[in-house]
Amino acid sequence: MRIFNFSAGPAVLPTAVLEQVRDELLDWHGTGMGIMEMSHRGKDFTGVINEAEADLRELMGIPSNYRVLFLQGGATQQFAQIPMNLLDGRSADYIVTGSWSKKAYKEAQHVGPVRLAGSTEGDGFSRLPAASELRLDPGAAYLHVCTNETIHGVEMFDLPTVPAGVPLVADMSSHILSRPMDVSRYGLIYAGAQKNIGPAGLVLVIVREDLLGKASASTPSVMNYATMADNGSMLNTPPTFGIYLAGLIFKNLKSQGGLAAVEQANIAKAKRVYDAIEGSGGFYRNPVAADCRSRMNVPFTLSNPALDAEFLAEAAERKLAGLKGHKSVGGMRASIYNAMSFEGVDALVALMQDFAARKA
Ligand SMILES: *Cc1c(COP(=O)(O)O)cnc(C)c1O
């Protein structure tokens, strides 16, 4: 039996997709073997990766002057790979709005000169910086942001005004495919798969072509975007199973009506959880400013933290898993990615309301 999995990642995947994977695991399309067992150079797998890319391009409306790379090493490897490929002898700007963009900023310091262009750490990462608080370098090689902070629950709905000619680089790991995004506003988008795309082990990079070919001479070939792009993400063996599963997720999202339809569902799901918090008379609390509350990751605390363990125990009884908050924030976190059903959200809201009625 499947339970409701609110884990921040690896996270819930659509049951229908997993059932298809199960059915195809031993014999994919009559080939007598599963995708995991197949040569990445053969026509069957080449078809799978090409179709995954085509479906992703259609879903996100990726312009033709962008390359799609299916890579490994997670979003964390991108924290280093981005400066290796894009710094090009200059420095880069970072806006720090939560734990993940802070990690990206710190990791980039191993590679080259980076500047802190703005930070909301002083306010506990509970809001986004105003334009007047940013000190952007018009000569930066790029400006890095994390458009959804998975731990702090802060989502960027309006992008900062970027100085002309400075490419915007975005870590979208935990909200890619949750709503339409205008890809043309970014120089590079990256996302680890295990939040909203598929299994861990795959990271997606969408990069504008003119940013390729600037990697420092010391960049290893598997970490060089231009080399990977020239080889169709197959300089070496790619994460074939993850690419296959991601492709099925893309088809599943298309069948739901694409990202505009997915967004409407995500708005409605998030509203139910935030309404439960706001309607609790202070029993539950989310510290994030209303204009940047994440639709994917909803951290909340109980007014009496001594009740946390009891809340989690009752959640487990009701088959609600993965609600314990990140240790740096405490309390709870409900990650309500694309694959979380309304049924799951309603089960969580029912628990929150029952629990508060009994304990308040
Ligand atoms: C999970 C996450 C990461 C780290 O991903 P890994 O695949 O573990 O490297 C980076 N950024 C964001 C926004 C995340 O949610």
PDBQT file of the ligand as one rigid body, heavy atoms in Angstrom, charges set to zero:
ROOT
HETATM    1  C1  LIG A 401      18.188  19.115  -3.001  1.00  0.00    +0.000 C 
HETATM    2  C2  LIG A 401      18.735  20.384  -3.492  1.00  0.00    +0.000 A 
HETATM    3  C3  LIG A 401      20.090  20.532  -3.859  1.00  0.00    +0.000 A 
HETATM    4  C4  LIG A 401      21.101  19.424  -3.705  1.00  0.00    +0.000 C 
HETATM    5  O1  LIG A 401      20.848  18.373  -4.561  1.00  0.00    +0.000 OA
HETATM    6  P1  LIG A 401      21.831  17.117  -4.632  1.00  0.00    +0.000 P 
HETATM    7  O2  LIG A 401      21.267  16.346  -5.762  1.00  0.00    +0.000 OA
HETATM    8  O3  LIG A 401      21.738  16.404  -3.319  1.00  0.00    +0.000 OA
HETATM    9  O4  LIG A 401      23.190  17.610  -4.885  1.00  0.00    +0.000 OA
HETATM   10  C5  LIG A 401      20.501  21.759  -4.340  1.00  0.00    +0.000 A 
HETATM   11  N1  LIG A 401      19.651  22.783  -4.464  1.00  0.00    +0.000 NA
HETATM   12  C6  LIG A 401      18.350  22.688  -4.116  1.00  0.00    +0.000 A 
HETATM   13  C7  LIG A 401      17.455  23.856  -4.285  1.00  0.00    +0.000 C 
HETATM   14  C8  LIG A 401      17.854  21.484  -3.619  1.00  0.00    +0.000 A 
HETATM   15  O5  LIG A 401      16.558  21.376  -3.287  1.00  0.00    +0.000 OA
ENDROOT
TORSDOF 0
